[in-house]
Structures are given as C-alpha cells and as structure tokens.
C-alpha cells in the first residue's frame, strides 16, 4: 500500500466501532475464540459514546413489538440473559406501564393482552392510583409490565475493563477509511488518526460495527446489501415531577410516545414517534451520516412533545427539559412497516473474513454472538480455535 505506513504487527482481527456491539464482539473474539491480536478502532475519545449512549436506554422485553412477533420473542429470550450478565448496569426499581390509546392505535387492549400471552410476557392490570396518571377519555387500558433500563456509563466501564483484561488493543480518535484485499494478509484496513496520520493494518478478519457508518468505506468494500434508512433523532432528557419519577410509560401503538428512566444522568428520556425523528434519508455510501449530524441545526422539538404527551398524561406538563441527545439512528428499510428490529449480520463474499453487523437493540448482542458461533474463525497462523459461549460480564 504505497503512501501509507505499514503496521509491523499484523492483527488477527480489527473491530471497527467502540460501541457496545464492537466492544462485546472484541471481547468475545479474544476470550471465547482465542484470537491473540485483536484491535478495536473507535473514532471517539472513549467507548460507548455515540448510539450506545444516545438512546432510550431500554432493555426490551417484547412488549414494544406487537407487529413483529420475531423481534418480540427474541427480546423475551434475551432479556433474562442480559439481566444476568450485566446486573450492575440494569435499573429495575421503577414501575413500567404500557397504555393503549383509544384512538389511532394499531392494537386494542385485548389484542395487546393476547400478544403478551403469546410471547409469554408478564402483564397485569394497573392499579387505580396508576390509572389516575392518564386522561381516561384518551386511554383504553393501562397495564403493569416487566421492563428495565440500562446505565450506559456502567456498561462502558465494563467494556474498558474487559477489553484491557482480554488483551484487546484500543485505538481512540481514529477511523477506518478503507477496507481492501491485502497483499500479505487476507485483508488490509486504512486507519486515520485525529492528526491525519494514516497507516495500513493487515489482518485476517474485519468486523464492521459502525452502526450508521456501515457503508462509509472505500477500497474493495462492497457495502451492505440491505437497504438502510438514516434518521437524525432527538431524545429529550427530562426532570419529571414527583408523581412520575419512579415510573416509565409507553403509550401504544402508532404515533405515540415513551418516557423511561435514563440511569446515566438520573433523568427520564422522552421520545415521540412524530417529533423524535427530525430528518431522514436513504443511506448512501458517499454521504456520511455523522457529517450530516454535525452540520444539523439542533432545534429542540421538546415543546411539541410535551404538549402532545400532556394530553394523555397531564403531569408531564410539569416536567422540566434539561437536555436533548441528538444522534443518527439506523434502521433496515424492510422493517419500517412492522417496526421489527432484527440484527443485520452480513458476510461479505467479495472480502472473505469481512463482516458487517448492525443491531437494533442492545439485547440483540446475543443474536450476534449466536450467529458468530457458527463462523469458522482462526488466528493468522491458521490454527482453528475452539468455539466458546456467550460473553459474560
């Protein structure tokens, strides 16, 4: 690779992206698959700073997906594993309510109850005290469910500790610009640091865990075959009034909203199907979503969120807006209609050893690991390693 400094130490694997998925996959490769030289490259100055942090911090238990049975069922399977593996990061000490709107909901209360029974999710009628939080003319029914939130800062501490103990190298404030077939190894990636210095890194495997940046590489990288939709989203952070401090609420199922504890800040998120997405476009290889986010004028829509949510839950009108998290959200175009959130796990046949991975929810990590278990992964010396199990905290 003329014009670049060659990395003298070839890597078994390069993981691109230091979010929760990238960190967990790097730990898995080192601990469970025995790769000795794993390098994680992250464009931010620390781990889990982007989409892993700037989201609703919800550990799903299936309730959110009555129009996608597969996504709902996988959440039911994965939630107990996540709670077991990352107990310190899971916030459980709040009451979670799902309410069904009388108008414009795509499911009725009876359909929602039947759906919960079908996926084996616990559900019970809300108490009269909890029902009083809602405007009865607009809400058909209210249910108490079992759903949790996660603390991203705790997960970031876990990731840093596990990566260090696993011997994974981490390179911060660097980004991969190209992935190509290598001359002296199966693959070569071009990495550029904050000072503009570039180097070629030889490796056997590349795991592209860049979320919204999945297609932002030159070289021989073909791009993912699935259609991606990008959205600039706003997650409002609110100080809730006393009556809502220990409560999380989702009003179903259509152009409605959620409020959830956000443990990393001791606040609540507020999101609205109509107002959280500010801008959307179909993903393009030469159109960097993060550059578009950087250039976006971040005018909050929280007033419109609060005004609409306040019709259903009057106490929200007393909430105080503290901050807003703006981020790029990436979804599969094929799932826009049913709101499903399956993983995207693509093996690039044009670049053997190169994978692209996208997860819609944090608990999808188990689906990724399960898929990786079926892959033949070996070190640069060619020795096949024994397959292990799921990453444990």
NUGUZA-22069 format. One record per residue (C-alpha): residue number from 1; residue in three letters; x, y, z. Coordinates in steps of 0.5 Angstrom, whole numbers, plus 500, padded with zeros to 3 digits. Example, Ala and Ser with C-alpha at 12.3 -4.5 7.8 and 13.67 -1.06 7.14 Angstrom:
<nulums>
+-----+------+-----+-----+-----+
: seq : type :   X :   Y :   Z :
+-----+------+-----+-----+-----+
:   1 :  ALA : 525 : 491 : 516 :
:   2 :  SER : 527 : 498 : 514 :
+-----+------+-----+-----+-----+
</nulums>
This chain:
<nulums>
+-----+------+-----+-----+-----+
: seq : type :   X :   Y :   Z :
+-----+------+-----+-----+-----+
:   1 :  UNK : 500 : 500 : 500 :
:   2 :  UNK : 504 : 506 : 497 :
:   3 :  UNK : 504 : 512 : 501 :
:   4 :  UNK : 502 : 509 : 508 :
:   5 :  UNK : 506 : 507 : 514 :
:   6 :  UNK : 505 : 499 : 515 :
:   7 :  UNK : 503 : 497 : 522 :
:   8 :  UNK : 509 : 492 : 523 :
:   9 :  UNK : 505 : 487 : 528 :
:  10 :  UNK : 499 : 484 : 524 :
:  11 :  UNK : 493 : 483 : 527 :
:  12 :  UNK : 488 : 477 : 528 :
:  13 :  UNK : 482 : 482 : 528 :
:  14 :  UNK : 480 : 489 : 527 :
:  15 :  UNK : 474 : 491 : 530 :
:  16 :  UNK : 471 : 498 : 528 :
:  17 :  UNK : 467 : 502 : 533 :
:  18 :  UNK : 468 : 502 : 540 :
:  19 :  UNK : 460 : 502 : 542 :
:  20 :  UNK : 457 : 496 : 546 :
:  21 :  UNK : 457 : 492 : 540 :
:  22 :  UNK : 464 : 493 : 538 :
:  23 :  UNK : 467 : 492 : 545 :
:  24 :  UNK : 463 : 486 : 546 :
:  25 :  UNK : 465 : 483 : 540 :
:  26 :  UNK : 472 : 484 : 541 :
:  27 :  UNK : 472 : 481 : 548 :
:  28 :  UNK : 468 : 475 : 545 :
:  29 :  UNK : 474 : 474 : 540 :
:  30 :  UNK : 479 : 475 : 545 :
:  31 :  UNK : 476 : 471 : 550 :
:  32 :  UNK : 472 : 465 : 547 :
:  33 :  UNK : 475 : 465 : 540 :
:  34 :  UNK : 482 : 465 : 543 :
:  35 :  UNK : 485 : 471 : 538 :
:  36 :  UNK : 491 : 474 : 541 :
:  37 :  UNK : 492 : 480 : 537 :
:  38 :  UNK : 485 : 484 : 537 :
:  39 :  UNK : 485 : 491 : 535 :
:  40 :  UNK : 479 : 496 : 537 :
:  41 :  UNK : 479 : 502 : 533 :
:  42 :  UNK : 474 : 508 : 535 :
:  43 :  UNK : 473 : 515 : 533 :
:  44 :  UNK : 471 : 518 : 539 :
:  45 :  UNK : 476 : 519 : 545 :
:  46 :  UNK : 472 : 514 : 550 :
:  47 :  UNK : 468 : 508 : 549 :
:  48 :  UNK : 460 : 508 : 548 :
:  49 :  UNK : 460 : 515 : 547 :
:  50 :  UNK : 455 : 515 : 541 :
:  51 :  UNK : 449 : 511 : 539 :
:  52 :  UNK : 450 : 506 : 545 :
:  53 :  UNK : 449 : 512 : 550 :
:  54 :  UNK : 445 : 517 : 546 :
:  55 :  UNK : 438 : 513 : 546 :
:  56 :  UNK : 433 : 511 : 551 :
:  57 :  UNK : 437 : 506 : 555 :
:  58 :  UNK : 431 : 501 : 555 :
:  59 :  UNK : 432 : 493 : 556 :
:  60 :  UNK : 426 : 491 : 552 :
:  61 :  UNK : 422 : 485 : 554 :
:  62 :  UNK : 418 : 484 : 548 :
:  63 :  UNK : 412 : 489 : 549 :
:  64 :  UNK : 414 : 494 : 544 :
:  65 :  UNK : 413 : 490 : 538 :
:  66 :  UNK : 406 : 487 : 537 :
:  67 :  UNK : 407 : 488 : 530 :
:  68 :  UNK : 414 : 484 : 530 :
:  69 :  UNK : 413 : 477 : 533 :
:  70 :  UNK : 420 : 475 : 532 :
:  71 :  UNK : 423 : 481 : 535 :
:  72 :  UNK : 419 : 481 : 541 :
:  73 :  UNK : 420 : 474 : 542 :
:  74 :  UNK : 428 : 475 : 542 :
:  75 :  UNK : 427 : 480 : 547 :
:  76 :  UNK : 424 : 476 : 551 :
:  77 :  UNK : 429 : 470 : 551 :
:  78 :  UNK : 435 : 476 : 551 :
:  79 :  UNK : 433 : 480 : 557 :
:  80 :  UNK : 434 : 475 : 562 :
:  81 :  UNK : 441 : 474 : 560 :
:  82 :  UNK : 442 : 481 : 559 :
:  83 :  UNK : 440 : 482 : 567 :
:  84 :  UNK : 444 : 476 : 569 :
:  85 :  UNK : 451 : 478 : 565 :
:  86 :  UNK : 450 : 486 : 567 :
:  87 :  UNK : 446 : 486 : 573 :
:  88 :  UNK : 450 : 493 : 576 :
:  89 :  UNK : 448 : 496 : 569 :
:  90 :  UNK : 441 : 494 : 570 :
:  91 :  UNK : 436 : 499 : 573 :
:  92 :  UNK : 430 : 495 : 576 :
:  93 :  UNK : 427 : 500 : 581 :
:  94 :  UNK : 421 : 503 : 577 :
:  95 :  UNK : 414 : 502 : 575 :
:  96 :  UNK : 414 : 500 : 568 :
:  97 :  UNK : 407 : 502 : 565 :
:  98 :  UNK : 404 : 500 : 558 :
:  99 :  UNK : 398 : 504 : 556 :
: 100 :  UNK : 393 : 503 : 550 :
: 101 :  UNK : 390 : 509 : 547 :
: 102 :  UNK : 383 : 509 : 545 :
: 103 :  UNK : 384 : 512 : 538 :
: 104 :  UNK : 389 : 511 : 533 :
: 105 :  UNK : 393 : 505 : 536 :
: 106 :  UNK : 394 : 500 : 531 :
: 107 :  UNK : 393 : 495 : 537 :
: 108 :  UNK : 387 : 495 : 542 :
: 109 :  UNK : 388 : 493 : 549 :
: 110 :  UNK : 385 : 486 : 548 :
: 111 :  UNK : 390 : 485 : 542 :
: 112 :  UNK : 396 : 487 : 547 :
: 113 :  UNK : 394 : 483 : 552 :
: 114 :  UNK : 393 : 477 : 548 :
: 115 :  UNK : 400 : 479 : 544 :
: 116 :  UNK : 403 : 479 : 551 :
: 117 :  UNK : 401 : 472 : 553 :
: 118 :  UNK : 403 : 469 : 546 :
: 119 :  UNK : 410 : 471 : 548 :
: 120 :  UNK : 410 : 469 : 555 :
: 121 :  UNK : 411 : 477 : 558 :
: 122 :  UNK : 408 : 478 : 565 :
: 123 :  UNK : 403 : 483 : 565 :
: 124 :  UNK : 397 : 485 : 570 :
: 125 :  UNK : 392 : 491 : 570 :
: 126 :  UNK : 395 : 498 : 573 :
: 127 :  UNK : 392 : 500 : 580 :
: 128 :  UNK : 387 : 505 : 580 :
: 129 :  UNK : 393 : 510 : 583 :
: 130 :  UNK : 397 : 509 : 577 :
: 131 :  UNK : 391 : 510 : 572 :
: 132 :  UNK : 390 : 516 : 575 :
: 133 :  UNK : 396 : 519 : 572 :
: 134 :  UNK : 392 : 518 : 565 :
: 135 :  UNK : 387 : 522 : 562 :
: 136 :  UNK : 381 : 517 : 561 :
: 137 :  UNK : 378 : 520 : 555 :
: 138 :  UNK : 384 : 518 : 551 :
: 139 :  UNK : 387 : 512 : 554 :
: 140 :  UNK : 383 : 505 : 553 :
: 141 :  UNK : 387 : 501 : 559 :
: 142 :  UNK : 394 : 501 : 563 :
: 143 :  UNK : 398 : 495 : 564 :
: 144 :  UNK : 404 : 494 : 569 :
: 145 :  UNK : 409 : 490 : 565 :
: 146 :  UNK : 417 : 488 : 567 :
: 147 :  UNK : 422 : 492 : 563 :
: 148 :  UNK : 428 : 495 : 565 :
: 149 :  UNK : 433 : 501 : 563 :
: 150 :  UNK : 441 : 500 : 563 :
: 151 :  UNK : 446 : 505 : 565 :
: 152 :  UNK : 451 : 506 : 559 :
: 153 :  UNK : 456 : 509 : 564 :
: 154 :  UNK : 457 : 502 : 568 :
: 155 :  UNK : 457 : 499 : 561 :
: 156 :  UNK : 463 : 503 : 559 :
: 157 :  UNK : 467 : 501 : 565 :
: 158 :  UNK : 465 : 494 : 564 :
: 159 :  UNK : 468 : 495 : 557 :
: 160 :  UNK : 474 : 498 : 558 :
: 161 :  UNK : 476 : 493 : 564 :
: 162 :  UNK : 474 : 487 : 560 :
: 163 :  UNK : 478 : 489 : 554 :
: 164 :  UNK : 484 : 491 : 558 :
: 165 :  UNK : 484 : 484 : 561 :
: 166 :  UNK : 483 : 481 : 555 :
: 167 :  UNK : 489 : 484 : 552 :
: 168 :  UNK : 485 : 488 : 546 :
: 169 :  UNK : 489 : 494 : 544 :
: 170 :  UNK : 484 : 500 : 543 :
: 171 :  UNK : 486 : 506 : 539 :
: 172 :  UNK : 482 : 512 : 540 :
: 173 :  UNK : 480 : 518 : 536 :
: 174 :  UNK : 482 : 514 : 530 :
: 175 :  UNK : 477 : 512 : 524 :
: 176 :  UNK : 478 : 507 : 519 :
: 177 :  UNK : 477 : 510 : 512 :
: 178 :  UNK : 478 : 504 : 507 :
: 179 :  UNK : 478 : 496 : 507 :
: 180 :  UNK : 481 : 492 : 502 :
: 181 :  UNK : 484 : 485 : 500 :
: 182 :  UNK : 491 : 485 : 503 :
: 183 :  UNK : 498 : 484 : 499 :
: 184 :  UNK : 501 : 480 : 505 :
: 185 :  UNK : 495 : 478 : 509 :
: 186 :  UNK : 487 : 477 : 507 :
: 187 :  UNK : 485 : 484 : 509 :
: 188 :  UNK : 488 : 491 : 510 :
: 189 :  UNK : 485 : 497 : 513 :
: 190 :  UNK : 487 : 504 : 513 :
: 191 :  UNK : 486 : 508 : 519 :
: 192 :  UNK : 487 : 515 : 520 :
: 193 :  UNK : 488 : 519 : 527 :
: 194 :  UNK : 486 : 526 : 529 :
: 195 :  UNK : 492 : 529 : 527 :
: 196 :  UNK : 491 : 526 : 520 :
: 197 :  UNK : 497 : 520 : 520 :
: 198 :  UNK : 495 : 514 : 516 :
: 199 :  UNK : 497 : 507 : 517 :
: 200 :  UNK : 496 : 500 : 513 :
: 201 :  UNK : 494 : 495 : 518 :
: 202 :  UNK : 494 : 488 : 516 :
: 203 :  UNK : 489 : 483 : 519 :
: 204 :  UNK : 485 : 476 : 518 :
: 205 :  UNK : 478 : 479 : 520 :
: 206 :  UNK : 475 : 486 : 520 :
: 207 :  UNK : 468 : 487 : 524 :
: 208 :  UNK : 465 : 493 : 522 :
: 209 :  UNK : 461 : 495 : 528 :
: 210 :  UNK : 460 : 502 : 526 :
: 211 :  UNK : 452 : 503 : 526 :
: 212 :  UNK : 451 : 509 : 522 :
: 213 :  UNK : 457 : 509 : 519 :
: 214 :  UNK : 457 : 502 : 516 :
: 215 :  UNK : 458 : 504 : 509 :
: 216 :  UNK : 463 : 509 : 509 :
: 217 :  UNK : 469 : 506 : 507 :
: 218 :  UNK : 473 : 506 : 500 :
: 219 :  UNK : 478 : 501 : 498 :
: 220 :  UNK : 475 : 494 : 496 :
: 221 :  UNK : 469 : 494 : 501 :
: 222 :  UNK : 462 : 493 : 497 :
: 223 :  UNK : 457 : 496 : 502 :
: 224 :  UNK : 452 : 492 : 506 :
: 225 :  UNK : 447 : 489 : 501 :
: 226 :  UNK : 441 : 491 : 506 :
: 227 :  UNK : 437 : 498 : 505 :
: 228 :  UNK : 439 : 503 : 511 :
: 229 :  UNK : 435 : 509 : 513 :
: 230 :  UNK : 438 : 514 : 517 :
: 231 :  UNK : 435 : 519 : 522 :
: 232 :  UNK : 437 : 525 : 526 :
: 233 :  UNK : 433 : 524 : 532 :
: 234 :  UNK : 432 : 528 : 539 :
: 235 :  UNK : 432 : 524 : 545 :
: 236 :  UNK : 429 : 529 : 551 :
: 237 :  UNK : 432 : 529 : 558 :
: 238 :  UNK : 427 : 531 : 563 :
: 239 :  UNK : 427 : 532 : 570 :
: 240 :  UNK : 420 : 529 : 572 :
: 241 :  UNK : 415 : 531 : 577 :
: 242 :  UNK : 415 : 527 : 583 :
: 243 :  UNK : 409 : 523 : 581 :
: 244 :  UNK : 413 : 521 : 575 :
: 245 :  UNK : 420 : 520 : 578 :
: 246 :  UNK : 419 : 512 : 579 :
: 247 :  UNK : 415 : 511 : 573 :
: 248 :  UNK : 417 : 509 : 566 :
: 249 :  UNK : 411 : 510 : 561 :
: 250 :  UNK : 410 : 508 : 554 :
: 251 :  UNK : 403 : 509 : 550 :
: 252 :  UNK : 402 : 505 : 544 :
: 253 :  UNK : 401 : 503 : 539 :
: 254 :  UNK : 402 : 508 : 533 :
: 255 :  UNK : 404 : 516 : 533 :
: 256 :  UNK : 405 : 516 : 541 :
: 257 :  UNK : 411 : 516 : 546 :
: 258 :  UNK : 415 : 514 : 551 :
: 259 :  UNK : 418 : 516 : 558 :
: 260 :  UNK : 424 : 512 : 561 :
: 261 :  UNK : 429 : 513 : 567 :
: 262 :  UNK : 436 : 515 : 564 :
: 263 :  UNK : 440 : 512 : 569 :
: 264 :  UNK : 447 : 515 : 567 :
: 265 :  UNK : 444 : 522 : 568 :
: 266 :  UNK : 439 : 521 : 573 :
: 267 :  UNK : 433 : 524 : 569 :
: 268 :  UNK : 428 : 521 : 564 :
: 269 :  UNK : 428 : 521 : 557 :
: 270 :  UNK : 422 : 523 : 553 :
: 271 :  UNK : 421 : 521 : 546 :
: 272 :  UNK : 415 : 522 : 541 :
: 273 :  UNK : 414 : 518 : 534 :
: 274 :  UNK : 412 : 524 : 531 :
: 275 :  UNK : 417 : 529 : 534 :
: 276 :  UNK : 424 : 525 : 536 :
: 277 :  UNK : 426 : 524 : 528 :
: 278 :  UNK : 428 : 531 : 526 :
: 279 :  UNK : 430 : 528 : 519 :
: 280 :  UNK : 431 : 522 : 515 :
: 281 :  UNK : 434 : 520 : 508 :
: 282 :  UNK : 436 : 513 : 505 :
: 283 :  UNK : 443 : 511 : 506 :
: 284 :  UNK : 449 : 513 : 501 :
: 285 :  UNK : 456 : 511 : 501 :
: 286 :  UNK : 459 : 518 : 500 :
: 287 :  UNK : 454 : 521 : 504 :
: 288 :  UNK : 457 : 521 : 512 :
: 289 :  UNK : 451 : 521 : 517 :
: 290 :  UNK : 456 : 523 : 522 :
: 291 :  UNK : 458 : 529 : 518 :
: 292 :  UNK : 451 : 531 : 517 :
: 293 :  UNK : 449 : 531 : 524 :
: 294 :  UNK : 455 : 535 : 526 :
: 295 :  UNK : 452 : 540 : 521 :
: 296 :  UNK : 445 : 540 : 523 :
: 297 :  UNK : 442 : 546 : 527 :
: 298 :  UNK : 439 : 542 : 533 :
: 299 :  UNK : 433 : 546 : 535 :
: 300 :  UNK : 429 : 542 : 540 :
: 301 :  UNK : 422 : 540 : 539 :
: 302 :  UNK : 421 : 538 : 546 :
: 303 :  UNK : 415 : 543 : 547 :
: 304 :  UNK : 411 : 540 : 542 :
: 305 :  UNK : 413 : 533 : 545 :
: 306 :  UNK : 411 : 536 : 552 :
: 307 :  UNK : 404 : 539 : 549 :
: 308 :  UNK : 402 : 532 : 546 :
: 309 :  UNK : 404 : 528 : 552 :
: 310 :  UNK : 401 : 532 : 557 :
: 311 :  UNK : 394 : 531 : 553 :
: 312 :  UNK : 395 : 524 : 556 :
: 313 :  UNK : 399 : 525 : 562 :
: 314 :  UNK : 397 : 531 : 565 :
: 315 :  UNK : 403 : 531 : 570 :
: 316 :  UNK : 408 : 531 : 564 :
: 317 :  UNK : 406 : 539 : 563 :
: 318 :  UNK : 410 : 540 : 570 :
: 319 :  UNK : 417 : 536 : 567 :
: 320 :  UNK : 423 : 541 : 566 :
: 321 :  UNK : 427 : 540 : 560 :
: 322 :  UNK : 434 : 539 : 562 :
: 323 :  UNK : 438 : 537 : 555 :
: 324 :  UNK : 437 : 533 : 549 :
: 325 :  UNK : 441 : 528 : 546 :
: 326 :  UNK : 442 : 528 : 538 :
: 327 :  UNK : 444 : 522 : 534 :
: 328 :  UNK : 444 : 519 : 528 :
: 329 :  UNK : 439 : 512 : 528 :
: 330 :  UNK : 440 : 507 : 523 :
: 331 :  UNK : 434 : 502 : 521 :
: 332 :  UNK : 433 : 497 : 516 :
: 333 :  UNK : 428 : 499 : 511 :
: 334 :  UNK : 425 : 493 : 510 :
: 335 :  UNK : 423 : 493 : 517 :
: 336 :  UNK : 420 : 500 : 517 :
: 337 :  UNK : 413 : 497 : 516 :
: 338 :  UNK : 413 : 492 : 522 :
: 339 :  UNK : 418 : 496 : 527 :
: 340 :  UNK : 422 : 490 : 527 :
: 341 :  UNK : 429 : 490 : 530 :
: 342 :  UNK : 433 : 484 : 528 :
: 343 :  UNK : 440 : 484 : 527 :
: 344 :  UNK : 444 : 485 : 520 :
: 345 :  UNK : 450 : 480 : 520 :
: 346 :  UNK : 453 : 480 : 513 :
: 347 :  UNK : 459 : 476 : 511 :
: 348 :  UNK : 462 : 480 : 505 :
: 349 :  UNK : 464 : 475 : 500 :
: 350 :  UNK : 468 : 479 : 496 :
: 351 :  UNK : 472 : 480 : 502 :
: 352 :  UNK : 473 : 474 : 506 :
: 353 :  UNK : 474 : 475 : 513 :
: 354 :  UNK : 470 : 482 : 513 :
: 355 :  UNK : 463 : 482 : 517 :
: 356 :  UNK : 458 : 488 : 518 :
: 357 :  UNK : 454 : 488 : 524 :
: 358 :  UNK : 448 : 492 : 526 :
: 359 :  UNK : 444 : 491 : 532 :
: 360 :  UNK : 437 : 495 : 533 :
: 361 :  UNK : 437 : 494 : 541 :
: 362 :  UNK : 442 : 493 : 546 :
: 363 :  UNK : 440 : 485 : 547 :
: 364 :  UNK : 441 : 484 : 540 :
: 365 :  UNK : 448 : 482 : 542 :
: 366 :  UNK : 446 : 475 : 544 :
: 367 :  UNK : 443 : 474 : 537 :
: 368 :  UNK : 450 : 477 : 534 :
: 369 :  UNK : 454 : 472 : 539 :
: 370 :  UNK : 450 : 466 : 537 :
: 371 :  UNK : 451 : 468 : 529 :
: 372 :  UNK : 458 : 468 : 530 :
: 373 :  UNK : 459 : 462 : 534 :
: 374 :  UNK : 457 : 459 : 527 :
: 375 :  UNK : 463 : 462 : 524 :
: 376 :  UNK : 470 : 459 : 523 :
: 377 :  UNK : 475 : 464 : 526 :
: 378 :  UNK : 482 : 462 : 526 :
: 379 :  UNK : 489 : 466 : 528 :
: 380 :  UNK : 493 : 469 : 523 :
: 381 :  UNK : 498 : 462 : 524 :
: 382 :  UNK : 492 : 459 : 521 :
: 383 :  UNK : 490 : 455 : 528 :
: 384 :  UNK : 483 : 454 : 529 :
: 385 :  UNK : 480 : 456 : 535 :
: 386 :  UNK : 475 : 452 : 540 :
: 387 :  UNK : 468 : 455 : 540 :
: 388 :  UNK : 466 : 458 : 546 :
: 389 :  UNK : 460 : 461 : 549 :
: 390 :  UNK : 456 : 468 : 550 :
: 391 :  UNK : 461 : 474 : 553 :
: 392 :  UNK : 459 : 474 : 561 :
: 393 :  UNK : 461 : 480 : 565 :
+-----+------+-----+-----+-----+
</nulums>
